[in-house]
């Protein structure tokens, strides 16, 4: 039985998988247990999603394009509607002339003196 502080009870049957100085790095990085754990998790992340870097670059380009489209659409919106913002729009509800609604009565001509 091996000791593991992160396991309930502190004892586990699995032996420690990573030890210091298991491998040698070409650039001289010290092969500590934390460095080995970081390398293993980085590899597993890459193995789980190998196209992450290319997707991230594509998303960055898409955000730039969407930002430019937003700025352009806002500009054209303001350009189109800004002239109407301060105009007072009043509907014309003037009454139609009475001559249009009914026929003229026969009788005195227009301009005749009143009696």
Biopython code that builds the backbone (N, CA, C, O; Angstrom):
import numpy as np
from Bio.PDB.StructureBuilder import StructureBuilder

atoms = [
    (1, "UNK", "N", (0.854, -1.165, 0.000)),
    (1, "UNK", "CA", (0.000, 0.000, 0.000)),
    (1, "UNK", "C", (0.911, 1.243, 0.000)),
    (1, "UNK", "O", (1.925, 1.295, 0.697)),
    (2, "UNK", "N", (0.513, 2.233, -0.804)),
    (2, "UNK", "CA", (1.309, 3.456, -0.930)),
    (2, "UNK", "C", (0.540, 4.638, -0.358)),
    (2, "UNK", "O", (-0.690, 4.636, -0.316)),
    (3, "UNK", "N", (1.286, 5.646, 0.081)),
    (3, "UNK", "CA", (0.694, 6.833, 0.686)),
    (3, "UNK", "C", (0.344, 7.840, -0.403)),
    (3, "UNK", "O", (1.146, 8.120, -1.294)),
    (4, "UNK", "N", (-0.892, 8.385, -0.311)),
    (4, "UNK", "CA", (-1.340, 9.432, -1.223)),
    (4, "UNK", "C", (-2.138, 10.435, -0.399)),
    (4, "UNK", "O", (-3.211, 10.101, 0.104)),
    (5, "UNK", "N", (-1.628, 11.674, -0.250)),
    (5, "UNK", "CA", (-2.329, 12.632, 0.615)),
    (5, "UNK", "C", (-3.658, 13.097, 0.033)),
    (5, "UNK", "O", (-4.484, 13.641, 0.766)),
    (6, "UNK", "N", (-3.886, 12.900, -1.250)),
    (6, "UNK", "CA", (-5.117, 13.373, -1.876)),
    (6, "UNK", "C", (-6.222, 12.314, -1.888)),
    (6, "UNK", "O", (-7.349, 12.608, -2.288)),
    (7, "UNK", "N", (-5.925, 11.121, -1.469)),
    (7, "UNK", "CA", (-6.889, 10.026, -1.435)),
    (7, "UNK", "C", (-7.485, 9.941, -0.034)),
    (7, "UNK", "O", (-6.766, 10.109, 0.951)),
    (8, "UNK", "N", (-8.815, 9.678, 0.072)),
    (8, "UNK", "CA", (-9.414, 9.569, 1.419)),
    (8, "UNK", "C", (-8.743, 8.446, 2.225)),
    (8, "UNK", "O", (-8.644, 7.312, 1.757)),
    (9, "UNK", "N", (-8.302, 8.760, 3.391)),
    (9, "UNK", "CA", (-7.616, 7.782, 4.225)),
    (9, "UNK", "C", (-6.111, 7.827, 4.043)),
    (9, "UNK", "O", (-5.376, 7.363, 4.915)),
    (10, "UNK", "N", (-5.631, 8.377, 2.925)),
    (10, "UNK", "CA", (-4.196, 8.551, 2.710)),
    (10, "UNK", "C", (-3.484, 7.347, 2.140)),
    (10, "UNK", "O", (-2.292, 7.441, 1.849)),
    (11, "UNK", "N", (-4.151, 6.218, 1.966)),
    (11, "UNK", "CA", (-3.494, 5.021, 1.450)),
    (11, "UNK", "C", (-4.174, 4.570, 0.165)),
    (11, "UNK", "O", (-5.400, 4.596, 0.057)),
    (12, "UNK", "N", (-3.358, 4.153, -0.821)),
    (12, "UNK", "CA", (-3.872, 3.708, -2.107)),
    (12, "UNK", "C", (-2.969, 2.589, -2.620)),
    (12, "UNK", "O", (-1.784, 2.551, -2.288)),
    (13, "UNK", "N", (-3.508, 1.693, -3.415)),
    (13, "UNK", "CA", (-2.740, 0.557, -3.912)),
    (13, "UNK", "C", (-1.860, 0.917, -5.106)),
    (13, "UNK", "O", (-0.927, 0.180, -5.423)),
    (14, "UNK", "N", (-2.141, 2.043, -5.777)),
    (14, "UNK", "CA", (-1.366, 2.422, -6.958)),
    (14, "UNK", "C", (-0.068, 3.115, -6.542)),
    (14, "UNK", "O", (-0.064, 4.010, -5.698)),
    (15, "UNK", "N", (1.006, 2.686, -7.144)),
    (15, "UNK", "CA", (2.303, 3.282, -6.826)),
    (15, "UNK", "C", (2.438, 4.635, -7.511)),
    (15, "UNK", "O", (1.697, 4.948, -8.442)),
    (16, "UNK", "N", (3.390, 5.429, -7.042)),
    (16, "UNK", "CA", (3.642, 6.739, -7.630)),
    (16, "UNK", "C", (4.189, 6.547, -9.049)),
    (16, "UNK", "O", (5.137, 5.789, -9.256)),
    (17, "UNK", "N", (3.585, 7.239, -10.026)),
    (17, "UNK", "CA", (3.973, 7.043, -11.424)),
    (17, "UNK", "C", (5.117, 7.957, -11.856)),
    (17, "UNK", "O", (5.907, 7.577, -12.721)),
    (18, "UNK", "N", (5.225, 9.136, -11.282)),
    (18, "UNK", "CA", (6.247, 10.097, -11.689)),
    (18, "UNK", "C", (7.261, 10.318, -10.557)),
    (18, "UNK", "O", (6.901, 10.567, -9.407)),
    (19, "UNK", "N", (8.515, 10.219, -10.925)),
    (19, "UNK", "CA", (9.605, 10.466, -9.977)),
    (19, "UNK", "C", (10.513, 11.537, -10.542)),
    (19, "UNK", "O", (10.514, 11.785, -11.748)),
    (20, "UNK", "N", (11.281, 12.171, -9.682)),
    (20, "UNK", "CA", (12.273, 13.141, -10.143)),
    (20, "UNK", "C", (13.338, 12.438, -10.973)),
    (20, "UNK", "O", (13.692, 11.288, -10.714)),
    (21, "UNK", "N", (13.840, 13.149, -11.973)),
    (21, "UNK", "CA", (14.953, 12.701, -12.824)),
    (21, "UNK", "C", (14.665, 11.403, -13.590)),
    (21, "UNK", "O", (15.578, 10.606, -13.804)),
    (22, "UNK", "N", (13.404, 11.179, -14.009)),
    (22, "UNK", "CA", (13.086, 10.011, -14.822)),
    (22, "UNK", "C", (13.627, 10.197, -16.237)),
    (22, "UNK", "O", (14.179, 9.268, -16.827)),
    (23, "UNK", "N", (13.465, 11.397, -16.772)),
    (23, "UNK", "CA", (13.926, 11.678, -18.132)),
    (23, "UNK", "C", (14.879, 12.867, -18.108)),
    (23, "UNK", "O", (14.981, 13.577, -17.107)),
    (24, "UNK", "N", (15.573, 13.072, -19.223)),
    (24, "UNK", "CA", (16.463, 14.217, -19.358)),
    (24, "UNK", "C", (15.953, 15.088, -20.501)),
    (24, "UNK", "O", (15.721, 14.595, -21.605)),
    (25, "UNK", "N", (15.776, 16.386, -20.234)),
    (25, "UNK", "CA", (15.351, 17.326, -21.261)),
    (25, "UNK", "C", (16.570, 17.794, -22.044)),
    (25, "UNK", "O", (17.652, 17.947, -21.478)),
    (26, "UNK", "N", (16.400, 18.024, -23.352)),
    (26, "UNK", "CA", (17.506, 18.459, -24.201)),
    (26, "UNK", "C", (17.957, 19.874, -23.861)),
    (26, "UNK", "O", (19.135, 20.202, -24.009)),
    (27, "UNK", "N", (17.028, 20.715, -23.407)),
    (27, "UNK", "CA", (17.390, 22.108, -23.124)),
    (27, "UNK", "C", (17.906, 22.310, -21.702)),
    (27, "UNK", "O", (18.233, 23.433, -21.319)),
    (28, "UNK", "N", (17.980, 21.261, -20.932)),
    (28, "UNK", "CA", (18.524, 21.364, -19.586)),
    (28, "UNK", "C", (17.509, 21.686, -18.514)),
    (28, "UNK", "O", (17.897, 22.001, -17.389)),
    (29, "UNK", "N", (16.234, 21.621, -18.815)),
    (29, "UNK", "CA", (15.193, 21.882, -17.823)),
    (29, "UNK", "C", (15.270, 20.812, -16.740)),
    (29, "UNK", "O", (15.373, 19.628, -17.060)),
    (30, "UNK", "N", (15.224, 21.193, -15.477)),
    (30, "UNK", "CA", (15.268, 20.176, -14.418)),
    (30, "UNK", "C", (14.009, 19.301, -14.458)),
    (30, "UNK", "O", (12.891, 19.809, -14.542)),
    (31, "UNK", "N", (14.204, 18.001, -14.397)),
    (31, "UNK", "CA", (13.092, 17.052, -14.507)),
    (31, "UNK", "C", (12.487, 16.796, -13.131)),
    (31, "UNK", "O", (12.628, 15.710, -12.568)),
    (32, "UNK", "N", (11.816, 17.805, -12.603)),
    (32, "UNK", "CA", (11.166, 17.639, -11.309)),
    (32, "UNK", "C", (9.809, 16.972, -11.516)),
    (32, "UNK", "O", (9.317, 16.849, -12.638)),
    (33, "UNK", "N", (9.232, 16.554, -10.424)),
    (33, "UNK", "CA", (7.942, 15.873, -10.484)),
    (33, "UNK", "C", (6.852, 16.824, -10.984)),
    (33, "UNK", "O", (5.981, 16.408, -11.748)),
    (34, "UNK", "N", (6.885, 18.081, -10.567)),
    (34, "UNK", "CA", (5.879, 19.038, -11.027)),
    (34, "UNK", "C", (6.043, 19.341, -12.521)),
    (34, "UNK", "O", (5.047, 19.522, -13.222)),
    (35, "UNK", "N", (7.295, 19.400, -13.021)),
    (35, "UNK", "CA", (7.527, 19.637, -14.443)),
    (35, "UNK", "C", (7.030, 18.457, -15.274)),
    (35, "UNK", "O", (6.445, 18.656, -16.339)),
    (36, "UNK", "N", (7.251, 17.253, -14.808)),
    (36, "UNK", "CA", (6.763, 16.058, -15.515)),
    (36, "UNK", "C", (5.237, 16.027, -15.531)),
    (36, "UNK", "O", (4.641, 15.674, -16.548)),
    (37, "UNK", "N", (4.596, 16.390, -14.419)),
    (37, "UNK", "CA", (3.131, 16.419, -14.372)),
    (37, "UNK", "C", (2.588, 17.467, -15.335)),
    (37, "UNK", "O", (1.573, 17.241, -15.994)),
    (38, "UNK", "N", (3.262, 18.615, -15.420)),
    (38, "UNK", "CA", (2.843, 19.655, -16.356)),
    (38, "UNK", "C", (2.957, 19.163, -17.798)),
    (38, "UNK", "O", (2.067, 19.412, -18.611)),
    (39, "UNK", "N", (4.054, 18.464, -18.118)),
    (39, "UNK", "CA", (4.234, 17.946, -19.475)),
    (39, "UNK", "C", (3.180, 16.902, -19.826)),
    (39, "UNK", "O", (2.664, 16.890, -20.943)),
    (40, "UNK", "N", (2.861, 16.034, -18.887)),
    (40, "UNK", "CA", (1.848, 15.005, -19.142)),
    (40, "UNK", "C", (0.480, 15.641, -19.368)),
    (40, "UNK", "O", (-0.231, 15.244, -20.291)),
    (41, "UNK", "N", (0.095, 16.620, -18.547)),
    (41, "UNK", "CA", (-1.218, 17.258, -18.727)),
    (41, "UNK", "C", (-1.273, 18.076, -20.014)),
    (41, "UNK", "O", (-2.316, 18.138, -20.665)),
    (42, "UNK", "N", (-0.152, 18.706, -20.387)),
    (42, "UNK", "CA", (-0.119, 19.433, -21.660)),
    (42, "UNK", "C", (-0.299, 18.480, -22.832)),
    (42, "UNK", "O", (-1.034, 18.779, -23.773)),
    (43, "UNK", "N", (0.365, 17.341, -22.779)),
    (43, "UNK", "CA", (0.213, 16.351, -23.850)),
    (43, "UNK", "C", (-1.211, 15.808, -23.908)),
    (43, "UNK", "O", (-1.760, 15.648, -24.999)),
    (44, "UNK", "N", (-1.813, 15.523, -22.772)),
    (44, "UNK", "CA", (-3.177, 14.993, -22.768)),
    (44, "UNK", "C", (-4.174, 16.031, -23.275)),
    (44, "UNK", "O", (-5.152, 15.679, -23.933)),
    (45, "UNK", "N", (-3.934, 17.297, -22.975)),
    (45, "UNK", "CA", (-4.785, 18.362, -23.505)),
    (45, "UNK", "C", (-4.678, 18.423, -25.017)),
    (45, "UNK", "O", (-5.690, 18.525, -25.711)),
    (46, "UNK", "N", (-3.458, 18.361, -25.529)),
    (46, "UNK", "CA", (-3.253, 18.382, -26.978)),
    (46, "UNK", "C", (-3.867, 17.139, -27.637)),
    (46, "UNK", "O", (-4.470, 17.240, -28.705)),
    (47, "UNK", "N", (-3.714, 15.971, -27.003)),
    (47, "UNK", "CA", (-4.260, 14.738, -27.568)),
    (47, "UNK", "C", (-5.788, 14.777, -27.592)),
    (47, "UNK", "O", (-6.407, 14.203, -28.487)),
    (48, "UNK", "N", (-6.388, 15.440, -26.630)),
    (48, "UNK", "CA", (-7.844, 15.548, -26.587)),
    (48, "UNK", "C", (-8.393, 16.499, -27.631)),
    (48, "UNK", "O", (-9.515, 16.308, -28.101)),
    (49, "UNK", "N", (-7.633, 17.522, -28.009)),
    (49, "UNK", "CA", (-8.092, 18.496, -28.994)),
    (49, "UNK", "C", (-6.887, 18.994, -29.795)),
    (49, "UNK", "O", (-6.358, 20.065, -29.497)),
    (50, "UNK", "N", (-6.441, 18.238, -30.810)),
    (50, "UNK", "CA", (-5.219, 18.588, -31.534)),
    (50, "UNK", "C", (-5.335, 19.839, -32.394)),
    (50, "UNK", "O", (-4.311, 20.429, -32.738)),
    (51, "UNK", "N", (-6.544, 20.267, -32.755)),
    (51, "UNK", "CA", (-6.713, 21.438, -33.620)),
    (51, "UNK", "C", (-7.059, 22.696, -32.826)),
    (51, "UNK", "O", (-7.604, 23.649, -33.381)),
    (52, "UNK", "N", (-6.749, 22.703, -31.551)),
    (52, "UNK", "CA", (-7.088, 23.833, -30.679)),
    (52, "UNK", "C", (-6.420, 25.129, -31.147)),
    (52, "UNK", "O", (-7.066, 26.176, -31.193)),
    (53, "UNK", "N", (-5.136, 25.065, -31.494)),
    (53, "UNK", "CA", (-4.408, 26.273, -31.882)),
    (53, "UNK", "C", (-4.961, 26.869, -33.167)),
    (53, "UNK", "O", (-5.109, 28.087, -33.268)),
    (54, "UNK", "N", (-5.270, 26.030, -34.149)),
    (54, "UNK", "CA", (-5.814, 26.558, -35.402)),
    (54, "UNK", "C", (-7.223, 27.104, -35.205)),
    (54, "UNK", "O", (-7.591, 28.100, -35.829)),
    (55, "UNK", "N", (-8.021, 26.462, -34.340)),
    (55, "UNK", "CA", (-9.360, 26.979, -34.050)),
    (55, "UNK", "C", (-9.278, 28.316, -33.319)),
    (55, "UNK", "O", (-10.082, 29.213, -33.571)),
    (56, "UNK", "N", (-8.329, 28.449, -32.433)),
    (56, "UNK", "CA", (-8.168, 29.695, -31.687)),
    (56, "UNK", "C", (-7.791, 30.838, -32.624)),
    (56, "UNK", "O", (-8.291, 31.952, -32.469)),
    (57, "UNK", "N", (-6.919, 30.576, -33.590)),
    (57, "UNK", "CA", (-6.540, 31.605, -34.563)),
    (57, "UNK", "C", (-7.731, 31.981, -35.438)),
    (57, "UNK", "O", (-7.921, 33.157, -35.747)),
    (58, "UNK", "N", (-8.528, 31.004, -35.839)),
    (58, "UNK", "CA", (-9.710, 31.273, -36.650)),
    (58, "UNK", "C", (-10.740, 32.080, -35.866)),
    (58, "UNK", "O", (-11.350, 32.996, -36.418)),
    (59, "UNK", "N", (-10.943, 31.763, -34.604)),
    (59, "UNK", "CA", (-11.875, 32.526, -33.769)),
    (59, "UNK", "C", (-11.414, 33.972, -33.620)),
    (59, "UNK", "O", (-12.237, 34.888, -33.634)),
    (60, "UNK", "N", (-10.118, 34.184, -33.479)),
    (60, "UNK", "CA", (-9.591, 35.540, -33.363)),
    (60, "UNK", "C", (-9.897, 36.344, -34.620)),
    (60, "UNK", "O", (-10.310, 37.500, -34.531)),
    (61, "UNK", "N", (-9.696, 35.743, -35.790)),
    (61, "UNK", "CA", (-10.010, 36.419, -37.053)),
    (61, "UNK", "C", (-11.509, 36.697, -37.164)),
    (61, "UNK", "O", (-11.912, 37.755, -37.647)),
    (62, "UNK", "N", (-12.328, 35.750, -36.720)),
    (62, "UNK", "CA", (-13.784, 35.940, -36.784)),
    (62, "UNK", "C", (-14.226, 37.081, -35.872)),
    (62, "UNK", "O", (-15.099, 37.860, -36.254)),
    (63, "UNK", "N", (-13.646, 37.200, -34.671)),
    (63, "UNK", "CA", (-14.002, 38.295, -33.774)),
    (63, "UNK", "C", (-13.606, 39.645, -34.356)),
    (63, "UNK", "O", (-14.327, 40.630, -34.197)),
    (64, "UNK", "N", (-12.465, 39.691, -35.028)),
    (64, "UNK", "CA", (-12.052, 40.950, -35.669)),
    (64, "UNK", "C", (-13.039, 41.313, -36.775)),
    (64, "UNK", "O", (-13.456, 42.466, -36.878)),
    (65, "UNK", "N", (-13.417, 40.338, -37.599)),
    (65, "UNK", "CA", (-14.365, 40.588, -38.686)),
    (65, "UNK", "C", (-15.727, 41.021, -38.142)),
    (65, "UNK", "O", (-16.323, 41.966, -38.659)),
    (66, "UNK", "N", (-16.221, 40.348, -37.117)),
    (66, "UNK", "CA", (-17.506, 40.729, -36.528)),
    (66, "UNK", "C", (-17.455, 42.116, -35.905)),
    (66, "UNK", "O", (-18.432, 42.862, -35.972)),
    (67, "UNK", "N", (-16.340, 42.465, -35.309)),
    (67, "UNK", "CA", (-16.197, 43.811, -34.756)),
    (67, "UNK", "C", (-16.241, 44.868, -35.839)),
    (67, "UNK", "O", (-16.881, 45.905, -35.667)),
    (68, "UNK", "N", (-15.566, 44.618, -36.964)),
    (68, "UNK", "CA", (-15.592, 45.573, -38.073)),
    (68, "UNK", "C", (-17.000, 45.685, -38.657)),
    (68, "UNK", "O", (-17.437, 46.785, -38.993)),
    (69, "UNK", "N", (-17.711, 44.574, -38.782)),
    (69, "UNK", "CA", (-19.081, 44.606, -39.287)),
    (69, "UNK", "C", (-19.996, 45.370, -38.335)),
    (69, "UNK", "O", (-20.875, 46.105, -38.784)),
    (70, "UNK", "N", (-19.805, 45.208, -37.044)),
    (70, "UNK", "CA", (-20.621, 45.933, -36.070)),
    (70, "UNK", "C", (-20.386, 47.434, -36.177)),
    (70, "UNK", "O", (-21.336, 48.217, -36.177)),
    (71, "UNK", "N", (-19.132, 47.831, -36.268)),
    (71, "UNK", "CA", (-18.815, 49.258, -36.383)),
    (71, "UNK", "C", (-19.408, 49.824, -37.667)),
    (71, "UNK", "O", (-19.979, 50.915, -37.655)),
    (72, "UNK", "N", (-19.279, 49.089, -38.786)),
    (72, "UNK", "CA", (-19.839, 49.554, -40.054)),
    (72, "UNK", "C", (-21.348, 49.650, -40.030)),
    (72, "UNK", "O", (-21.920, 50.616, -40.535)),
    (73, "UNK", "N", (-22.002, 48.651, -39.445)),
    (73, "UNK", "CA", (-23.464, 48.698, -39.396)),
    (73, "UNK", "C", (-23.943, 49.822, -38.483)),
    (73, "UNK", "O", (-24.960, 50.450, -38.778)),
    (74, "UNK", "N", (-23.245, 50.093, -37.387)),
    (74, "UNK", "CA", (-23.613, 51.196, -36.508)),
    (74, "UNK", "C", (-23.448, 52.530, -37.235)),
    (74, "UNK", "O", (-24.284, 53.423, -37.097)),
    (75, "UNK", "N", (-22.370, 52.665, -38.010)),
    (75, "UNK", "CA", (-22.143, 53.895, -38.775)),
    (75, "UNK", "C", (-23.271, 54.124, -39.772)),
    (75, "UNK", "O", (-23.806, 55.229, -39.856)),
    (76, "UNK", "N", (-23.637, 53.093, -40.527)),
    (76, "UNK", "CA", (-24.695, 53.254, -41.519)),
    (76, "UNK", "C", (-26.057, 53.461, -40.865)),
    (76, "UNK", "O", (-26.899, 54.169, -41.417)),
    (77, "UNK", "N", (-26.287, 52.867, -39.718)),
    (77, "UNK", "CA", (-27.528, 53.100, -38.973)),
    (77, "UNK", "C", (-27.626, 54.572, -38.581)),
    (77, "UNK", "O", (-28.654, 55.212, -38.800)),
    (78, "UNK", "N", (-26.552, 55.103, -38.000)),
    (78, "UNK", "CA", (-26.559, 56.509, -37.586)),
    (78, "UNK", "C", (-26.691, 57.442, -38.782)),
    (78, "UNK", "O", (-27.373, 58.465, -38.715)),
    (79, "UNK", "N", (-26.025, 57.073, -39.885)),
    (79, "UNK", "CA", (-26.076, 57.910, -41.082)),
    (79, "UNK", "C", (-27.486, 57.941, -41.658)),
    (79, "UNK", "O", (-27.939, 58.991, -42.115)),
    (80, "UNK", "N", (-28.179, 56.827, -41.646)),
    (80, "UNK", "CA", (-29.508, 56.732, -42.227)),
    (80, "UNK", "C", (-30.562, 57.413, -41.356)),
    (80, "UNK", "O", (-31.390, 58.164, -41.872)),
    (81, "UNK", "N", (-30.544, 57.169, -40.066)),
    (81, "UNK", "CA", (-31.618, 57.612, -39.199)),
    (81, "UNK", "C", (-31.334, 58.913, -38.460)),
    (81, "UNK", "O", (-32.236, 59.452, -37.818)),
    (82, "UNK", "N", (-30.119, 59.433, -38.527)),
    (82, "UNK", "CA", (-29.831, 60.652, -37.770)),
    (82, "UNK", "C", (-30.578, 61.860, -38.325)),
    (82, "UNK", "O", (-30.889, 62.779, -37.567)),
    (83, "UNK", "N", (-30.875, 61.886, -39.616)),
    (83, "UNK", "CA", (-31.595, 63.031, -40.167)),
    (83, "UNK", "C", (-33.054, 63.045, -39.719)),
    (83, "UNK", "O", (-33.681, 64.104, -39.720)),
    (84, "UNK", "N", (-33.596, 61.915, -39.345)),
    (84, "UNK", "CA", (-34.996, 61.844, -38.912)),
    (84, "UNK", "C", (-35.155, 61.992, -37.406)),
    (84, "UNK", "O", (-36.279, 62.095, -36.913)),
    (85, "UNK", "N", (-34.079, 62.003, -36.687)),
    (85, "UNK", "CA", (-34.155, 62.004, -35.235)),
    (85, "UNK", "C", (-34.795, 63.285, -34.699)),
    (85, "UNK", "O", (-35.580, 63.226, -33.753)),
    (86, "UNK", "N", (-34.476, 64.432, -35.280)),
    (86, "UNK", "CA", (-34.949, 65.692, -34.741)),
    (86, "UNK", "C", (-36.112, 66.288, -35.536)),
    (86, "UNK", "O", (-36.545, 67.406, -35.257)),
    (87, "UNK", "N", (-36.605, 65.563, -36.503)),
    (87, "UNK", "CA", (-37.752, 66.063, -37.253)),
    (87, "UNK", "C", (-39.025, 65.703, -36.512)),
    (87, "UNK", "O", (-39.161, 64.605, -35.973)),
    (88, "UNK", "N", (-39.960, 66.653, -36.496)),
    (88, "UNK", "CA", (-41.243, 66.416, -35.860)),
    (88, "UNK", "C", (-42.196, 65.885, -36.919)),
    (88, "UNK", "O", (-42.479, 66.568, -37.903)),
    (89, "UNK", "N", (-42.672, 64.711, -36.726)),
    (89, "UNK", "CA", (-43.577, 64.098, -37.683)),
    (89, "UNK", "C", (-44.994, 64.297, -37.168)),
    (89, "UNK", "O", (-45.377, 63.721, -36.150)),
    (90, "UNK", "N", (-45.782, 65.124, -37.881)),
    (90, "UNK", "CA", (-47.157, 65.414, -37.494)),
    (90, "UNK", "C", (-48.058, 64.926, -38.606)),
    (90, "UNK", "O", (-47.910, 65.360, -39.749)),
    (91, "UNK", "N", (-48.985, 64.038, -38.307)),
    (91, "UNK", "CA", (-49.887, 63.575, -39.362)),
    (91, "UNK", "C", (-50.826, 64.703, -39.811)),
    (91, "UNK", "O", (-51.219, 65.546, -39.005)),
    (92, "UNK", "N", (-51.168, 64.711, -41.054)),
    (92, "UNK", "CA", (-52.031, 65.746, -41.627)),
    (92, "UNK", "C", (-53.468, 65.253, -41.588)),
    (92, "UNK", "O", (-53.897, 64.486, -42.450)),
    (93, "UNK", "N", (-54.220, 65.709, -40.564)),
    (93, "UNK", "CA", (-55.615, 65.300, -40.426)),
    (93, "UNK", "C", (-56.554, 66.427, -40.845)),
    (93, "UNK", "O", (-57.580, 66.647, -40.202)),
    (94, "UNK", "N", (-56.222, 67.122, -41.885)),
    (94, "UNK", "CA", (-57.092, 68.219, -42.319)),
    (94, "UNK", "C", (-58.395, 67.647, -42.866)),
    (94, "UNK", "O", (-58.413, 66.580, -43.479)),
    (95, "UNK", "N", (-59.495, 68.384, -42.632)),
    (95, "UNK", "CA", (-60.802, 67.918, -43.075)),
    (95, "UNK", "C", (-60.944, 68.165, -44.574)),
    (95, "UNK", "O", (-60.492, 69.192, -45.082)),
    (96, "UNK", "N", (-61.559, 67.242, -45.269)),
    (96, "UNK", "CA", (-61.766, 67.472, -46.706)),
    (96, "UNK", "C", (-62.777, 68.607, -46.919)),
    (96, "UNK", "O", (-63.607, 68.886, -46.054)),
    (97, "UNK", "N", (-62.690, 69.237, -48.054)),
    (97, "UNK", "CA", (-63.612, 70.337, -48.357)),
    (97, "UNK", "C", (-65.024, 69.802, -48.489)),
    (97, "UNK", "O", (-65.233, 68.672, -48.930)),
    (98, "UNK", "N", (-65.995, 70.624, -48.102)),
    (98, "UNK", "CA", (-67.386, 70.195, -48.156)),
    (98, "UNK", "C", (-67.853, 69.986, -49.591)),
    (98, "UNK", "O", (-68.736, 69.168, -49.846)),
    (99, "UNK", "N", (-67.266, 70.718, -50.522)),
    (99, "UNK", "CA", (-67.679, 70.577, -51.924)),
    (99, "UNK", "C", (-67.403, 69.171, -52.439)),
    (99, "UNK", "O", (-68.077, 68.682, -53.345)),
    (100, "UNK", "N", (-66.443, 68.557, -51.870)),
    (100, "UNK", "CA", (-66.080, 67.227, -52.337)),
    (100, "UNK", "C", (-67.084, 66.197, -51.843)),
    (100, "UNK", "O", (-67.354, 65.212, -52.531)),
    (101, "UNK", "N", (-67.643, 66.420, -50.648)),
    (101, "UNK", "CA", (-68.513, 65.427, -50.054)),
    (101, "UNK", "C", (-69.934, 65.433, -50.626)),
    (101, "UNK", "O", (-70.559, 64.374, -50.698)),
    (102, "UNK", "N", (-70.458, 66.578, -51.029)),
    (102, "UNK", "CA", (-71.832, 66.615, -51.532)),
    (102, "UNK", "C", (-71.911, 67.501, -52.769)),
    (102, "UNK", "O", (-71.043, 68.338, -53.018)),
    (103, "UNK", "N", (-72.941, 67.299, -53.511)),
    (103, "UNK", "CA", (-73.150, 68.089, -54.732)),
    (103, "UNK", "C", (-73.614, 69.485, -54.364)),
    (103, "UNK", "O", (-74.230, 69.693, -53.319)),
    (104, "UNK", "N", (-73.319, 70.419, -55.215)),
    (104, "UNK", "CA", (-73.730, 71.799, -54.967)),
    (104, "UNK", "C", (-75.236, 71.928, -55.172)),
    (104, "UNK", "O", (-75.811, 71.297, -56.060)),
    (105, "UNK", "N", (-75.863, 72.752, -54.340)),
    (105, "UNK", "CA", (-77.304, 72.987, -54.465)),
    (105, "UNK", "C", (-77.563, 74.006, -55.579)),
    (105, "UNK", "O", (-76.818, 74.971, -55.753)),
    (106, "UNK", "N", (-78.597, 73.770, -56.294)),
    (106, "UNK", "CA", (-78.949, 74.800, -57.277)),
    (106, "UNK", "C", (-79.447, 76.037, -56.567)),
    (106, "UNK", "O", (-80.071, 75.943, -55.510)),
    (107, "UNK", "N", (-79.188, 77.142, -57.113)),
    (107, "UNK", "CA", (-79.646, 78.372, -56.460)),
    (107, "UNK", "C", (-78.846, 79.542, -56.946)),
    (107, "UNK", "O", (-78.470, 79.645, -58.113)),
    (108, "UNK", "N", (-78.603, 80.416, -56.012)),
    (108, "UNK", "CA", (-77.902, 81.628, -56.331)),
    (108, "UNK", "C", (-76.476, 81.329, -56.781)),
    (108, "UNK", "O", (-75.837, 80.409, -56.270)),
    (109, "UNK", "N", (-75.995, 82.088, -57.711)),
    (109, "UNK", "CA", (-74.611, 81.911, -58.116)),
    (109, "UNK", "C", (-73.674, 82.462, -57.040)),
    (109, "UNK", "O", (-74.079, 83.282, -56.216)),
    (110, "UNK", "N", (-72.468, 82.025, -57.052)),
    (110, "UNK", "CA", (-71.489, 82.506, -56.091)),
    (110, "UNK", "C", (-71.235, 83.982, -56.368)),
    (110, "UNK", "O", (-71.192, 84.429, -57.515)),
    (111, "UNK", "N", (-71.077, 84.680, -55.333)),
    (111, "UNK", "CA", (-70.787, 86.092, -55.469)),
    (111, "UNK", "C", (-72.015, 86.977, -55.567)),
    (111, "UNK", "O", (-71.885, 88.197, -55.671)),
    (112, "UNK", "N", (-73.203, 86.391, -55.535)),
    (112, "UNK", "CA", (-74.446, 87.193, -55.587)),
    (112, "UNK", "C", (-74.640, 87.860, -54.231)),
    (112, "UNK", "O", (-74.238, 87.312, -53.205)),
    (113, "UNK", "N", (-75.251, 89.032, -54.221)),
    (113, "UNK", "CA", (-75.478, 89.724, -52.948)),
    (113, "UNK", "C", (-76.463, 88.976, -52.089)),
    (113, "UNK", "O", (-77.391, 88.341, -52.589)),
    (114, "UNK", "N", (-76.254, 89.056, -50.800)),
    (114, "UNK", "CA", (-77.142, 88.389, -49.844)),
    (114, "UNK", "C", (-78.380, 89.252, -49.621)),
    (114, "UNK", "O", (-78.344, 90.480, -49.698)),
    (115, "UNK", "N", (-79.407, 88.594, -49.357)),
    (115, "UNK", "CA", (-80.627, 89.350, -49.109)),
    (115, "UNK", "C", (-81.019, 89.335, -47.675)),
    (115, "UNK", "O", (-82.031, 89.931, -47.306)),
]
sb = StructureBuilder()
sb.init_structure("model")
sb.init_model(0)
sb.init_chain("A")
sb.init_seg("    ")
for serial, (resi, resn, name, xyz) in enumerate(atoms, 1):
    if name == "N":
        sb.init_residue(resn, " ", resi, " ")
    sb.init_atom(name, np.array(xyz, "f"), 0.0, 1.0, " ", f" {name:<3s}", serial, name[0])
structure = sb.get_structure()
